[in-house]
């Protein structure tokens, strides 16, 4: 009886406090109705967070979104739950709640007990346990702690990459050691069974009309042909990047190759070959494989946020070394800047002004894609990356990628596009500056289609449209049972015991 009274009070309280005053008075949809059945809650509605919410809202039936602007991230992480407590109206139609890990889900469930019975999905675009800070003592314990609490109350925890998931789970034990005493035990073991990887889904636009001729040729190659066919004309032999000259080699004249290169490269592609343009060109026309203009310098692009975690210092120091060595290149620096822009950007702009084609954020998506399509090489120097939307977009536009052999990149890019040291990055760029045709005729071996909404949308739909009745509601009781069992098996402040994820990750 007490329980019934409590439920009645809760419903009355929610209706009076949380229902929007400007909402029309009408009978709420039934629980079986798809109307407003999936709550999308985003505390930081910008960048990839915005892209995902928009994709889900446009492609999954019954989604309704409640968001906060992508400003003042730290305040969003601390206070968003209180805002959404009042912003989300009460409704019996809700079945699923999908939120990014910026939101403190634990707080929202406490503030809105009517939402606690929904299937709660937490999506990690990034995690705060390994997010780089300039000094370890600057790391705010609360942000990572909030994410751990949110995982504990969620029913499903999805990560945009295996790197993101494993780095989070494997860091919990060390992270919790910052607590002076009474540390929780075996949290990674409790969380792992509810964790999964759902790669971030991209909607790749058709960029065929924006591509230069040599990229059109590569894109239109029929399956089975060499993916490194030489389209630079009859006088330039095939030559892989690994065969490019050392820092002490003299720069070659455009359109000619050194005797060493002639010896290393055994094949020449026939000049003037004709290939079908393929889909998107209309009329089944043809593109002639003609000589790429070898007098045009290599176009290097850096399309990342202007923040320290993307390590712009390494990128610009590398370019300055190339300039000191007399190598020619063109530069586009895109990406969004915020209040605190690292000093290196102003310094680099002054030193590299004669090489710059584009500088700064490009608000128009069309214009942004145009720059990507005209570039030859896209570079990442990130110290933090859990997925890398900008790199995949650039590859979709035909750019040759160079990425650190760390973070998420080995999960997405083959080894030939990875570098392990700053010296390796400099050497790779130096070789491509001397032989830009190598980048221009190379077909990048990354299947961007595997990261498209067409390929990944089904996984998101199954998760969001699953019947809550099929969801194992006793999951929280199981977490409690495992916690009590772990307490009996381990002593105070003990290390976490590693568990094997059902997907095979350790």
C-alpha positions in Angstrom: 0.0 0.0 0.0 2.8 2.3 0.8 4.4 1.5 -2.6 1.1 2.5 -4.4 0.9 5.8 -2.5 4.5 6.5 -3.4 4.0 5.8 -7.1 0.9 8.0 -7.1 2.8 10.9 -5.5 5.6 10.5 -8.0 3.3 10.7 -11.0 1.5 13.7 -9.6 4.8 15.4 -8.8 6.3 14.7 -12.2 3.2 15.9 -14.0 3.1 19.2 -12.1 6.8 19.9 -12.1 8.3 18.4 -15.3 5.5 18.7 -17.9 6.2 21.6 -20.2 3.7 24.4 -19.6 3.5 25.2 -23.3 2.8 21.7 -24.3 -0.7 21.1 -25.6 -3.0 19.1 -23.3 -3.6 15.7 -24.9 -3.8 12.1 -24.0 -0.2 10.6 -23.8 0.6 8.0 -26.4 0.3 4.4 -25.3 3.5 2.5 -24.3 3.3 0.5 -27.5 3.2 3.6 -29.7 6.5 4.5 -31.3 5.8 8.2 -30.6 8.4 9.6 -28.2 9.5 6.1 -27.2 13.3 6.7 -27.5 14.8 9.5 -25.4 18.0 10.9 -26.9 19.7 13.0 -24.2 22.8 14.9 -25.2 24.6 17.2 -22.8 27.1 18.4 -25.4 25.3 18.9 -28.7 28.1 19.6 -31.0 30.7 17.8 -33.2 30.4 14.0 -33.3 27.9 14.1 -30.5 25.5 16.2 -32.6 26.1 14.1 -35.7 25.1 10.9 -33.9 22.0 12.4 -32.3 20.9 13.8 -35.6 21.5 10.5 -37.4 19.5 8.5 -34.8 16.6 11.1 -34.8 16.4 11.0 -38.6 16.7 7.3 -39.0 15.2 5.6 -36.0 11.5 5.8 -35.5 10.1 7.3 -32.3 13.2 9.3 -31.2 12.9 12.6 -29.4 16.0 14.6 -28.5 16.7 16.8 -25.5 20.1 18.6 -25.8 22.3 21.3 -24.5 24.6 23.5 -26.7 28.2 22.4 -27.0 29.7 25.0 -24.8 31.5 25.0 -21.4 32.1 21.3 -21.4 33.0 21.1 -17.7 29.8 22.7 -16.6 27.8 20.4 -18.9 29.4 17.4 -17.3 28.7 18.7 -13.8 25.2 20.2 -14.1 23.4 18.8 -17.1 21.4 16.2 -15.1 19.7 19.0 -13.2 18.7 20.8 -16.4 17.3 17.6 -18.0 15.4 16.8 -14.8 13.2 19.8 -15.7 13.5 19.8 -19.5 12.3 16.2 -20.1 8.5 15.9 -19.7 7.0 12.9 -18.0 5.5 10.3 -20.4 4.5 6.7 -20.2 5.6 6.1 -23.8 9.4 6.2 -23.1 11.0 2.8 -23.4 14.7 3.5 -24.1 17.0 6.3 -23.0 20.2 6.9 -25.0 22.8 9.4 -23.6 26.4 10.2 -24.2 28.9 9.8 -21.3 29.1 13.5 -20.8 25.8 13.2 -18.8 26.0 12.0 -15.2 23.4 9.3 -15.8 23.4 8.3 -12.1 22.3 11.8 -11.1 19.5 11.9 -13.7 18.1 8.6 -12.5 18.1 9.8 -8.9 16.4 13.1 -9.9 13.9 11.4 -12.3 12.9 8.0 -10.8 10.3 7.7 -13.6 13.1 7.2 -16.1 15.0 4.6 -14.0 12.9 1.7 -15.4 13.8 2.4 -19.0 16.5 0.6 -21.0 19.4 2.9 -20.4 22.1 3.0 -23.1 25.3 5.0 -22.4 27.5 5.9 -25.4 31.2 6.8 -25.0 32.6 9.1 -27.7 35.6 9.6 -25.3 36.5 8.6 -21.8 37.9 10.7 -19.0 40.1 8.1 -17.5 42.7 8.4 -20.3 41.8 11.7 -21.8 45.1 13.6 -21.9 45.8 16.6 -19.6 48.9 18.7 -19.7 49.8 17.6 -16.1 48.5 14.6 -14.3 47.7 16.8 -11.2 45.3 18.8 -13.4 43.1 15.8 -14.0 39.8 16.3 -12.2 38.9 13.0 -10.5 35.2 13.8 -10.6 34.7 13.5 -14.4 36.1 10.0 -14.6 34.3 9.0 -11.4 31.0 10.2 -12.8 31.5 8.1 -16.0 32.1 5.0 -13.9 28.9 5.7 -11.9 27.0 6.2 -15.1 28.2 2.9 -16.4 27.0 1.2 -13.2 23.5 2.4 -13.6 23.3 1.9 -17.4 22.0 -1.3 -18.9 24.2 -1.2 -22.0 27.5 0.7 -22.3 28.6 1.2 -26.0 31.9 2.6 -27.1 32.8 4.1 -30.5 35.9 1.9 -30.7 37.6 -1.1 -29.1 40.4 1.2 -28.0 38.0 3.4 -26.2 36.4 0.5 -24.4 39.6 -1.3 -23.4 41.4 1.9 -22.3 38.5 2.7 -20.1 38.0 -0.7 -18.5 41.8 -1.3 -18.0 42.3 2.1 -16.4 39.5 1.9 -13.8 41.7 0.1 -11.2 44.6 2.6 -11.4 42.1 5.5 -11.5 40.4 4.4 -8.3 43.7 4.1 -6.5 43.6 7.9 -6.2 41.0 7.4 -3.5 42.7 7.5 -0.1 40.9 4.4 1.2 37.8 2.2 1.0 38.4 1.7 -2.7 35.7 -0.2 -4.7 36.7 -3.6 -6.0 36.4 -5.4 -9.3 34.5 -2.6 -11.1 35.9 -3.5 -14.5 34.7 -7.0 -14.0 31.2 -5.8 -13.1 31.0 -3.5 -16.1 32.6 -5.6 -18.9 29.6 -7.9 -19.5 27.4 -4.9 -20.3 30.0 -3.3 -22.6 30.1 -3.5 -26.4 31.7 -1.7 -29.4 29.4 0.2 -31.8 31.7 2.2 -34.1 30.6 5.7 -34.8 28.4 5.8 -37.9 29.2 8.3 -40.6 27.1 9.5 -43.5 29.6 9.9 -46.3 28.3 12.4 -48.9 28.8 11.9 -52.6 31.9 13.9 -53.4 32.4 12.7 -57.0 31.7 16.2 -58.5 34.4 17.7 -56.2 37.2 15.2 -57.0 40.2 16.1 -59.3 40.7 13.8 -62.2 43.3 11.5 -60.7 41.1 10.8 -57.7 38.2 10.0 -60.0 40.3 7.5 -61.8 41.3 5.7 -58.6 37.7 5.7 -57.3 36.4 4.2 -60.6 38.9 1.3 -60.7 37.0 -2.0 -61.2 37.5 -4.7 -58.5 40.5 -6.9 -59.1 42.8 -4.3 -60.7 45.9 -3.2 -58.9 45.0 -0.7 -56.1 48.3 1.0 -56.7 48.0 1.5 -60.5 50.3 4.3 -61.7 48.2 7.1 -63.2 51.1 9.5 -63.4 51.9 8.8 -67.1 54.4 6.7 -69.0 57.5 8.4 -67.7 57.0 7.8 -64.0 57.5 4.2 -62.7 55.6 2.6 -59.9 57.2 3.2 -56.6 55.9 2.5 -53.1 56.3 5.1 -50.3 58.9 2.9 -48.5 61.2 3.4 -51.5 61.2 7.2 -51.3 64.5 9.0 -50.9 66.3 9.7 -47.6 66.8 13.2 -46.1 70.1 13.6 -47.8 68.9 12.7 -51.3 68.8 15.5 -53.9 65.3 16.6 -55.0 64.4 15.1 -58.3 63.1 17.1 -61.3 59.3 16.9 -61.7 58.2 14.0 -63.9 61.5 12.1 -63.7 62.9 9.4 -61.4 66.3 8.7 -60.1 68.3 5.7 -61.2 67.8 4.3 -57.7 64.0 4.6 -58.1 64.2 3.0 -61.5 66.0 0.0 -60.0 63.5 -0.3 -57.1 60.5 0.0 -59.3 60.0 -2.8 -61.8 56.6 -1.8 -63.3 55.2 1.0 -65.3 51.5 1.6 -65.9 50.5 2.2 -69.5 49.8 5.9 -70.2 46.5 7.0 -71.6 44.6 4.0 -70.2 40.8 4.4 -70.1 38.7 3.4 -67.1 35.0 3.6 -66.5 34.0 6.4 -64.2 31.6 4.2 -62.3 28.6 5.2 -60.2 27.7 8.8 -59.8 29.1 10.1 -63.1 26.1 9.4 -65.3 26.1 8.0 -68.8 28.8 5.5 -68.1 31.5 7.8 -69.4 35.2 7.4 -69.2 38.1 9.1 -67.6 41.4 9.2 -69.3 44.4 8.3 -67.2 46.7 11.2 -68.0 49.9 12.6 -66.4 49.4 14.2 -63.0 50.8 17.7 -62.9 54.1 17.0 -61.2 54.9 20.7 -60.8 52.1 21.1 -58.3 53.4 20.8 -54.7 52.1 18.3 -52.3 49.0 19.6 -50.5 49.0 18.6 -46.8 45.9 19.0 -44.7 45.4 19.0 -40.9 41.6 19.0 -40.1 41.5 18.8 -36.3 40.4 20.8 -33.3 42.9 23.6 -32.4 43.8 22.2 -29.0 46.8 20.7 -27.3 45.5 17.1 -27.3 45.8 17.1 -31.1 49.5 18.0 -30.7 49.7 20.8 -33.3 53.2 21.5 -31.9 54.5 18.3 -33.5 52.7 18.9 -36.8 54.0 22.4 -37.3 57.5 21.6 -36.1 57.6 18.9 -38.7 56.5 21.2 -41.5 59.1 23.8 -40.5 61.8 21.1 -40.8 60.5 20.4 -44.3 60.6 24.0 -45.2 64.2 24.3 -43.8 65.2 21.4 -46.1 64.0 23.3 -49.1 61.0 21.0 -49.7 57.9 22.5 -51.4 54.4 21.9 -50.1 51.0 23.6 -49.7 49.1 23.6 -46.4 45.5 23.7 -45.3 44.8 23.9 -41.6 41.1 23.4 -40.9 39.2 22.5 -37.7 37.5 24.4 -35.0 39.2 26.8 -32.6 38.0 27.8 -29.1 38.9 30.4 -26.5 42.3 29.1 -25.6 44.2 28.6 -28.9 47.7 27.2 -28.5 50.4 29.7 -29.3 51.9 27.5 -32.0 49.1 28.4 -34.4 50.0 32.1 -34.6 53.7 31.3 -34.8 53.3 28.7 -37.5 51.0 31.0 -39.6 53.8 33.6 -39.7 56.5 31.1 -40.6 54.4 29.2 -43.2 52.3 32.0 -44.7 53.6 31.5 -48.2 52.5 27.8 -48.1 49.0 28.3 -46.8 46.0 27.7 -49.0 43.3 27.5 -46.3 43.5 28.5 -42.6 40.8 28.1 -40.0 37.4 26.6 -39.5 35.2 26.2 -42.6 31.6 26.5 -41.6 30.2 25.3 -44.9 30.3 21.5 -45.2 30.4 21.8 -48.9 33.4 24.0 -48.8 35.1 21.8 -46.2 34.7 18.8 -48.5 36.1 20.7 -51.4 39.3 21.4 -49.5 39.6 17.7 -48.5 39.1 16.6 -52.1 41.8 18.9 -53.4 44.3 17.8 -50.7 46.9 15.0 -51.2 47.8 13.9 -47.6 45.9 14.2 -44.3 48.0 14.1 -41.1 47.1 13.3 -37.5 49.5 14.1 -34.7 46.9 13.4 -32.0 47.8 12.5 -28.4 44.1 11.7 -27.9 41.8 10.0 -30.4 39.0 7.5 -29.7 37.7 7.3 -33.2 38.8 10.0 -35.7 35.9 11.2 -37.8 38.0 13.9 -39.6 40.6 11.3 -40.8 38.0 9.0 -42.2 36.2 11.9 -43.9 39.5 12.9 -45.5 40.2 9.3 -46.7 36.7 9.3 -48.2 37.7 12.4 -50.2 40.8 10.6 -51.5 43.5 11.8 -49.1 46.5 9.6 -48.2 46.5 9.2 -44.4 49.4 9.4 -42.0 48.5 8.6 -38.4 50.3 7.7 -35.1 50.8 4.0 -34.5 48.8 4.4 -31.3 45.4 5.1 -29.9 42.5 4.1 -32.1 44.4 4.3 -35.4 45.8 0.7 -35.7 42.1 -0.4 -35.3 41.1 1.4 -38.5 44.2 2.0 -40.6 46.7 -0.6 -42.0 50.3 -0.4 -40.8 51.5 1.3 -44.0 49.7 4.5 -42.9 51.1 4.6 -39.4 54.2 6.2 -38.0 55.8 5.5 -34.6 58.1 8.5 -34.0 58.2 12.2 -35.1 61.2 11.3 -37.2 59.2 8.7 -39.1 56.5 11.3 -39.8 59.0 13.8 -41.0 60.6 11.2 -43.3 57.3 10.1 -44.8 56.2 13.6 -45.5 59.6 14.5 -46.9 59.4 11.6 -49.3 55.9 12.6 -50.4 57.0 16.2 -50.9 59.7 15.0 -53.3 57.3 12.6 -55.1 53.7 13.9 -54.7 52.7 11.6 -57.5 53.1 8.6 -55.1 50.2 10.0 -52.9 48.1 11.0 -55.9 48.2 7.6 -57.5 47.8 5.5 -54.4 44.4 3.9 -53.6 44.1 4.0 -49.8 43.4 0.6 -48.4 40.8 1.7 -45.9 37.2 0.5 -46.3 35.3 3.7 -45.2 32.0 2.0 -46.1 32.5 -0.2 -43.1 32.0 2.9 -40.9 29.0 4.2 -42.7 25.4 4.4 -41.3 24.4 1.9 -44.0 26.8 -0.6 -42.5 26.3 0.3 -38.8 22.8 1.6 -38.6 21.3 -1.8 -38.0 23.2 -2.3 -34.8 22.0 1.0 -33.4 18.4 0.3 -34.5 18.4 -3.1 -32.8 19.7 -1.6 -29.6 17.2 1.3 -29.6 14.1 -0.5 -30.7 14.6 -3.6 -28.5 11.5 -4.3 -26.4 12.3 -3.5 -22.8 10.4 -6.6 -21.8 13.2 -8.6 -23.5 15.9 -6.7 -21.6 17.2 -8.4 -18.5 16.0 -6.0 -15.8 17.6 -8.1 -13.1 21.0 -6.8 -14.4 21.3 -4.4 -11.5 20.6 -7.1 -9.0 23.4 -9.2 -10.7 25.8 -6.2 -10.4 24.9 -6.1 -6.7 25.4 -9.8 -6.3 28.8 -9.8 -8.0 29.8 -6.8 -5.9 29.0 -8.7 -2.7 30.8 -11.8 -4.0 33.9 -9.8 -5.0 34.0 -8.3 -1.5 34.1 -11.7 0.0 36.8 -13.0 -2.3 39.1 -10.0 -2.2 40.6 -7.9 0.6 40.4 -4.2 1.0 42.0 -2.0 -1.7 42.8 -5.2 -3.8 43.6 -5.1 -7.5 40.9 -5.7 -10.0 40.8 -9.2 -11.4 40.9 -9.3 -15.2 37.9 -10.8 -16.9 37.6 -11.9 -20.5 35.0 -10.1 -22.5 32.6 -12.2 -24.5 33.9 -10.7 -27.6 37.4 -12.0 -26.9 39.1 -8.8 -25.6 41.1 -9.1 -22.4 
